[in-house]
Amino acid sequence: RTGAKRLVYVVPDVAAIGGQGLLGLALPPGYPRVPYVYAYATRSVSGRVENQVLRIRVARGRGIAMRVLFRARTDVTFHAGGPLVYGPDGALYLALGDAGVPAKAQDRHDPHGKIVRLRPGRMPGAFASGIRNSFGLAFDPWSGRLWGTDNGPECNDELNRYDRGANYGWGAAATCVSPPAAPANTDQGGPGPRHPLAWDAAPVA
């Protein structure tokens, strides 16, 4: 409230190569009365690297305990995603990248390449699929709809409105070569792929 910076907690064992690191933070409505901070980080644990969602309990402005709510093992240093936001339904939403394997985004048994929804007392589930690697996620405060960006390879950076159960098409068949024309060339994966509401088809220089 004062605008001053203060160290609350140091997440241990954070891996920080390439696209790894402490990638997302979220506060619940009612903080600090609800005394938790949520973090998304890539961590090295017992010789394994995992993407984890963490709940940090805060007392008197300091983190005093940490609990892992969600984990996804990764063998690469890129496409971890990162945005973590609180939804109007009280759930946490995480944009988890495809871990460098496009087919994972269409594999319903793999959490990578998904918008993952975490609800208190329930198993994490896929809210939407077919995601490559997002760095932006937000709920419209008026409509309550979820919006996000998805970074293309050398083409088709996207702006999507994410709906529950929808597939946004990233997968093993993606290409930046036309035909098909943008944005369909990167949205060919899985059943009934949704195209973005806006996109930049130009290759990255």
C-alpha contacts under 8 A as a table, 3 or more apart, distances in Angstrom:
res1	aa1	res2	aa2	distance
1	R	4	A	7.83
7	L	10	V	7.81
7	L	62	R	7.59
8	V	58	V	7.81
8	V	61	G	6.19
8	V	62	R	4.60
8	V	63	G	5.46
9	Y	62	R	6.35
9	Y	63	G	4.92
9	Y	64	I	7.80
11	V	14	V	6.66
12	P	43	R	7.73
13	D	43	R	5.41
13	D	44	S	5.52
13	D	45	V	7.00
14	V	21	G	5.95
14	V	22	L	6.88
14	V	41	A	6.77
14	V	42	T	5.84
14	V	43	R	4.32
14	V	44	S	6.27
15	A	20	Q	5.99
15	A	21	G	5.51
15	A	42	T	5.53
15	A	43	R	4.96
15	A	44	S	5.78
15	A	49	V	7.54
16	A	19	G	7.30
16	A	20	Q	4.80
16	A	21	G	4.45
16	A	22	L	7.93
16	A	42	T	7.50
17	I	20	Q	5.38
17	I	21	G	7.26
17	I	77	T	5.95
18	G	77	T	5.34
18	G	78	F	5.95
19	G	77	T	5.65
19	G	78	F	4.52
19	G	79	H	6.53
19	G	80	A	6.46
20	Q	23	L	7.36
20	Q	41	A	7.44
20	Q	42	T	5.53
20	Q	77	T	5.84
20	Q	78	F	6.57
20	Q	80	A	6.65
21	G	41	A	5.60
21	G	42	T	5.30
21	G	43	R	7.57
22	L	39	A	7.37
22	L	40	Y	6.16
22	L	41	A	4.26
22	L	42	T	6.49
23	L	39	A	7.64
23	L	40	Y	5.59
23	L	41	A	5.45
23	L	42	T	7.74
23	L	81	G	7.78
23	L	82	G	4.78
23	L	83	P	6.98
24	G	39	A	5.53
24	G	40	Y	4.76
24	G	41	A	6.95
24	G	82	G	5.38
24	G	83	P	5.28
24	G	84	L	5.20
25	L	37	V	7.27
25	L	38	Y	5.65
25	L	39	A	4.49
25	L	40	Y	6.37
25	L	83	P	7.81
25	L	84	L	6.08
25	L	85	V	7.57
26	A	37	V	6.26
26	A	38	Y	5.09
26	A	39	A	6.44
26	A	84	L	6.13
26	A	85	V	5.60
26	A	86	Y	6.46
27	L	31	Y	6.47
27	L	36	Y	6.99
27	L	37	V	5.30
27	L	38	Y	6.27
27	L	86	Y	7.21
28	P	31	Y	5.77
28	P	34	V	6.90
28	P	36	Y	7.10
28	P	37	V	7.30
28	P	86	Y	6.50
28	P	90	G	7.96
29	P	34	V	7.46
30	G	33	R	5.51
30	G	34	V	5.51
31	Y	34	V	4.74
31	Y	35	P	6.03
31	Y	36	Y	7.16
32	P	35	P	5.01
32	P	36	Y	7.35
35	P	57	R	5.88
35	P	58	V	5.16
35	P	59	A	6.81
36	Y	55	R	6.45
36	Y	56	I	5.46
36	Y	57	R	4.66
36	Y	58	V	5.61
37	V	55	R	5.97
37	V	56	I	5.10
37	V	57	R	6.59
37	V	58	V	7.18
38	Y	53	V	7.02
38	Y	54	L	5.57
38	Y	55	R	4.68
38	Y	56	I	6.09
39	A	53	V	5.66
39	A	54	L	5.09
39	A	55	R	6.60
39	A	56	I	7.70
39	A	84	L	7.55
40	Y	51	N	7.25
40	Y	52	Q	5.67
40	Y	53	V	4.49
40	Y	54	L	6.24
40	Y	82	G	6.86
40	Y	84	L	6.77
41	A	51	N	5.79
41	A	52	Q	5.47
41	A	53	V	6.60
41	A	54	L	7.80
42	T	49	V	6.84
42	T	50	E	5.58
42	T	51	N	4.37
42	T	52	Q	6.15
42	T	80	A	7.96
43	R	49	V	5.62
43	R	50	E	5.44
43	R	51	N	6.41
43	R	52	Q	7.11
44	S	47	G	6.23
44	S	48	R	5.51
44	S	49	V	4.44
44	S	50	E	6.46
45	V	48	R	5.20
45	V	49	V	6.20
45	V	50	E	7.33
48	R	73	R	7.44
49	V	73	R	6.07
49	V	74	T	5.84
49	V	75	D	6.84
50	E	71	R	6.13
50	E	72	A	5.44
50	E	73	R	4.28
50	E	74	T	5.52
51	N	71	R	5.54
51	N	72	A	5.13
51	N	73	R	6.21
51	N	74	T	6.84
51	N	80	A	7.31
52	Q	68	V	6.63
52	Q	69	L	7.33
52	Q	70	F	5.39
52	Q	71	R	4.39
52	Q	72	A	6.53
53	V	68	V	6.02
53	V	69	L	5.52
53	V	70	F	5.03
53	V	71	R	6.60
54	L	66	M	6.54
54	L	67	R	5.58
54	L	68	V	4.61
54	L	69	L	5.64
54	L	70	F	7.26
55	R	66	M	5.63
55	R	67	R	5.18
55	R	68	V	6.43
55	R	69	L	6.77
56	I	63	G	6.05
56	I	64	I	7.24
56	I	65	A	5.67
56	I	66	M	4.47
56	I	67	R	6.53
57	R	63	G	5.51
57	R	64	I	5.77
57	R	65	A	5.26
57	R	66	M	6.39
58	V	61	G	6.01
58	V	62	R	5.20
58	V	63	G	4.25
58	V	64	I	5.81
58	V	65	A	7.52
59	A	62	R	5.38
59	A	63	G	6.38
59	A	64	I	6.69
63	G	66	M	7.84
68	V	71	R	7.28
70	F	124	P	7.28
72	A	111	P	7.08
72	A	112	H	7.73
74	T	77	T	7.98
74	T	99	A	6.66
75	D	99	A	7.76
76	V	99	A	6.37
76	V	100	G	7.19
77	T	80	A	7.59
77	T	99	A	7.97
78	F	99	A	6.30
78	F	100	G	6.66
79	H	96	L	7.94
79	H	97	G	4.77
79	H	98	D	5.87
79	H	99	A	4.79
79	H	100	G	5.73
79	H	132	R	7.43
79	H	133	N	5.44
80	A	96	L	5.87
80	A	97	G	4.61
80	A	98	D	7.04
80	A	99	A	5.87
80	A	133	N	6.92
81	G	95	A	5.65
81	G	96	L	4.67
81	G	97	G	4.29
81	G	98	D	7.97
81	G	133	N	5.00
81	G	134	S	5.07
81	G	135	F	6.02
82	G	94	L	7.09
82	G	95	A	6.02
82	G	96	L	6.50
82	G	97	G	7.79
82	G	134	S	6.81
82	G	135	F	5.83
82	G	136	G	7.93
83	P	94	L	5.80
83	P	95	A	5.50
83	P	96	L	7.99
83	P	134	S	7.13
83	P	135	F	5.77
83	P	136	G	5.76
83	P	137	L	5.69
84	L	92	L	6.89
84	L	93	Y	5.65
84	L	94	L	4.57
84	L	95	A	6.74
84	L	137	L	7.30
85	V	92	L	5.75
85	V	93	Y	5.32
85	V	94	L	6.69
85	V	137	L	6.98
85	V	138	A	6.69
86	Y	90	G	6.50
86	Y	91	A	5.95
86	Y	92	L	4.67
86	Y	93	Y	6.26
87	G	90	G	5.45
87	G	91	A	5.36
87	G	92	L	6.02
87	G	93	Y	6.79
87	G	139	F	6.78
88	P	91	A	7.40
88	P	139	F	7.94
88	P	144	G	6.65
90	G	119	R	7.27
91	A	117	R	6.56
91	A	118	L	5.56
91	A	119	R	4.70
91	A	120	P	7.16
92	L	117	R	5.79
92	L	118	L	5.03
92	L	119	R	6.56
93	Y	115	I	6.55
93	Y	116	V	5.65
93	Y	117	R	4.73
93	Y	118	L	6.37
94	L	115	I	5.55
94	L	116	V	5.06
94	L	117	R	6.56
95	A	113	G	7.70
95	A	114	K	6.25
95	A	115	I	4.62
95	A	116	V	6.40
95	A	131	I	7.98
95	A	133	N	7.60
95	A	134	S	6.06
95	A	135	F	7.80
95	A	137	L	7.30
96	L	111	P	7.40
96	L	112	H	5.52
96	L	113	G	5.58
96	L	114	K	5.56
96	L	115	I	6.18
96	L	116	V	6.97
96	L	131	I	7.81
96	L	133	N	6.94
96	L	134	S	7.34
97	G	100	G	7.79
97	G	112	H	5.58
97	G	113	G	4.67
97	G	114	K	6.96
97	G	131	I	6.60
97	G	132	R	5.48
97	G	133	N	4.25
97	G	134	S	6.55
98	D	101	V	5.60
98	D	102	P	5.89
98	D	103	A	7.94
98	D	104	K	5.89
98	D	105	A	5.71
98	D	112	H	4.68
98	D	113	G	4.02
98	D	114	K	7.66
98	D	131	I	6.90
98	D	132	R	5.39
98	D	133	N	6.44
99	A	102	P	7.91
99	A	104	K	7.88
99	A	112	H	6.50
99	A	113	G	7.56
101	V	104	K	5.73
101	V	105	A	7.78
101	V	172	A	7.82
102	P	105	A	5.71
102	P	106	Q	7.75
102	P	113	G	7.65
102	P	132	R	6.98
102	P	170	W	6.65
102	P	171	G	4.53
102	P	172	A	4.96
102	P	174	A	7.99
103	A	106	Q	5.57
103	A	107	D	6.50
103	A	171	G	4.87
103	A	172	A	4.76
104	K	107	D	4.95
104	K	110	D	6.14
104	K	111	P	7.73
104	K	112	H	5.83
104	K	113	G	6.13
104	K	171	G	7.30
105	A	108	R	7.91
105	A	110	D	7.68
105	A	111	P	7.86
105	A	112	H	5.91
105	A	113	G	3.92
105	A	114	K	6.28
105	A	129	S	6.04
105	A	130	G	4.68
105	A	131	I	5.92
105	A	132	R	7.01
105	A	170	W	6.37
105	A	171	G	5.80
106	Q	113	G	7.48
106	Q	129	S	6.59
106	Q	130	G	5.76
106	Q	169	G	7.96
106	Q	170	W	7.44
106	Q	171	G	6.01
106	Q	189	G	6.77
106	Q	190	G	6.04
107	D	110	D	5.48
108	R	111	P	7.34
111	P	114	K	5.95
111	P	116	V	7.12
111	P	125	G	7.97
111	P	126	A	6.94
113	G	129	S	6.17
113	G	130	G	5.79
113	G	131	I	4.48
113	G	132	R	5.60
113	G	133	N	7.12
114	K	126	A	6.00
114	K	127	F	7.21
114	K	128	A	5.65
114	K	129	S	4.39
114	K	130	G	6.32
114	K	131	I	5.54
115	I	126	A	5.83
115	I	127	F	5.36
115	I	128	A	5.07
115	I	129	S	6.35
115	I	131	I	7.48
116	V	124	P	6.66
116	V	125	G	5.65
116	V	126	A	4.63
116	V	127	F	5.61
116	V	128	A	7.34
117	R	124	P	5.71
117	R	125	G	5.36
117	R	126	A	6.02
117	R	127	F	5.70
118	L	122	R	7.28
118	L	123	M	7.06
118	L	124	P	4.72
118	L	125	G	6.76
119	R	122	R	5.53
119	R	123	M	7.32
119	R	124	P	6.85
126	A	129	S	6.81
126	A	165	G	7.64
127	F	163	D	7.56
127	F	164	R	5.10
127	F	165	G	5.68
127	F	166	A	7.75
128	A	162	Y	6.74
128	A	163	D	6.71
128	A	164	R	5.73
128	A	165	G	5.12
128	A	166	A	5.19
128	A	167	N	5.94
128	A	168	Y	7.57
129	S	165	G	7.46
129	S	166	A	6.54
129	S	167	N	4.78
129	S	168	Y	6.09
129	S	169	G	7.70
130	G	167	N	5.26
130	G	168	Y	4.51
130	G	169	G	4.70
130	G	170	W	4.40
130	G	171	G	6.45
130	G	189	G	7.14
130	G	190	G	7.83
130	G	193	P	8.00
131	I	134	S	7.33
131	I	150	D	6.66
131	I	168	Y	6.32
131	I	169	G	7.30
131	I	170	W	5.64
132	R	150	D	6.26
132	R	151	N	6.61
132	R	152	G	7.03
132	R	170	W	6.01
133	N	150	D	5.56
133	N	151	N	5.53
133	N	152	G	7.74
134	S	137	L	7.60
134	S	148	G	7.19
134	S	149	T	5.52
134	S	150	D	4.42
134	S	151	N	5.88
135	F	148	G	7.95
135	F	149	T	6.47
135	F	150	D	7.06
135	F	151	N	7.65
136	G	148	G	5.21
136	G	149	T	5.16
136	G	150	D	7.65
137	L	146	L	7.27
137	L	147	W	5.81
137	L	148	G	4.23
137	L	149	T	6.69
138	A	146	L	5.89
138	A	147	W	5.45
138	A	148	G	6.30
139	F	144	G	5.65
139	F	145	R	5.52
139	F	146	L	4.49
139	F	147	W	6.07
140	D	143	S	5.57
140	D	144	G	5.00
140	D	145	R	5.39
140	D	146	L	6.41
140	D	147	W	7.24
141	P	144	G	5.50
141	P	145	R	7.98
145	R	161	R	7.21
145	R	162	Y	7.46
145	R	163	D	7.75
146	L	161	R	5.86
146	L	162	Y	5.37
146	L	163	D	7.17
147	W	159	L	7.38
147	W	160	N	5.73
147	W	161	R	4.41
147	W	162	Y	5.72
148	G	159	L	5.87
148	G	160	N	5.41
148	G	161	R	6.47
148	G	162	Y	7.16
149	T	157	D	7.41
149	T	158	E	5.48
149	T	159	L	4.58
149	T	160	N	6.10
150	D	157	D	5.93
150	D	158	E	5.02
150	D	159	L	6.50
150	D	160	N	7.51
151	N	156	N	7.31
151	N	157	D	4.64
151	N	158	E	6.34
152	G	155	C	5.35
152	G	156	N	4.89
152	G	157	D	4.50
152	G	158	E	7.02
152	G	186	T	7.62
153	P	156	N	7.22
153	P	157	D	7.81
153	P	176	C	7.66
154	E	176	C	6.90
154	E	202	A	7.89
154	E	203	P	4.92
154	E	204	V	5.39
155	C	176	C	5.95
155	C	200	D	7.09
155	C	201	A	5.11
155	C	202	A	5.67
155	C	203	P	4.68
155	C	204	V	6.70
156	N	176	C	7.98
156	N	182	A	6.95
156	N	183	P	6.08
156	N	186	T	7.15
156	N	199	W	5.74
156	N	200	D	5.07
156	N	201	A	4.33
156	N	202	A	6.93
156	N	203	P	7.73
157	D	199	W	5.44
157	D	200	D	5.24
157	D	201	A	6.86
158	E	196	P	5.78
158	E	197	L	7.71
158	E	198	A	6.02
158	E	199	W	4.37
158	E	200	D	6.68
159	L	196	P	5.61
159	L	197	L	6.00
159	L	198	A	5.19
159	L	199	W	6.02
160	N	195	H	7.76
160	N	196	P	4.76
160	N	197	L	5.71
160	N	198	A	7.20
161	R	196	P	7.42
161	R	197	L	7.20
162	Y	166	A	7.17
163	D	166	A	5.58
166	A	193	P	7.65
166	A	194	R	7.22
167	N	190	G	7.19
167	N	191	P	7.25
167	N	192	G	6.85
167	N	193	P	5.15
167	N	194	R	6.03
168	Y	187	D	6.49
168	Y	193	P	5.10
168	Y	194	R	4.72
168	Y	195	H	6.41
168	Y	196	P	7.75
169	G	186	T	6.97
169	G	187	D	3.84
169	G	188	Q	5.21
169	G	189	G	4.47
169	G	190	G	6.22
169	G	192	G	7.91
169	G	193	P	4.53
169	G	194	R	6.29
169	G	195	H	7.44
170	W	173	A	7.91
170	W	174	A	6.43
170	W	186	T	5.94
170	W	187	D	5.05
170	W	188	Q	6.56
170	W	189	G	5.38
171	G	174	A	5.79
171	G	186	T	7.74
171	G	187	D	7.37
171	G	188	Q	6.88
171	G	189	G	4.56
171	G	190	G	7.33
172	A	189	G	6.70
173	A	186	T	7.58
173	A	188	Q	6.05
173	A	189	G	6.10
174	A	185	N	5.83
174	A	186	T	4.33
174	A	187	D	6.48
174	A	188	Q	6.16
174	A	189	G	7.20
175	T	178	S	7.91
175	T	185	N	5.43
175	T	186	T	5.54
176	C	182	A	7.98
176	C	185	N	6.08
176	C	186	T	6.64
177	V	180	P	7.59
177	V	185	N	7.07
178	S	181	A	5.20
178	S	182	A	7.34
178	S	185	N	6.73
179	P	185	N	7.09
180	P	184	A	6.05
180	P	185	N	5.22
181	A	184	A	5.80
181	A	185	N	5.95
182	A	185	N	5.52
182	A	186	T	7.35
182	A	201	A	6.25
183	P	186	T	6.01
183	P	187	D	6.52
183	P	195	H	6.70
183	P	196	P	7.54
183	P	199	W	7.26
183	P	201	A	6.98
184	A	187	D	4.75
184	A	188	Q	6.17
184	A	195	H	6.90
185	N	188	Q	6.21
187	D	193	P	6.27
187	D	194	R	7.31
187	D	195	H	6.62
188	Q	193	P	6.59
189	G	193	P	6.65
190	G	193	P	6.41
196	P	199	W	6.47
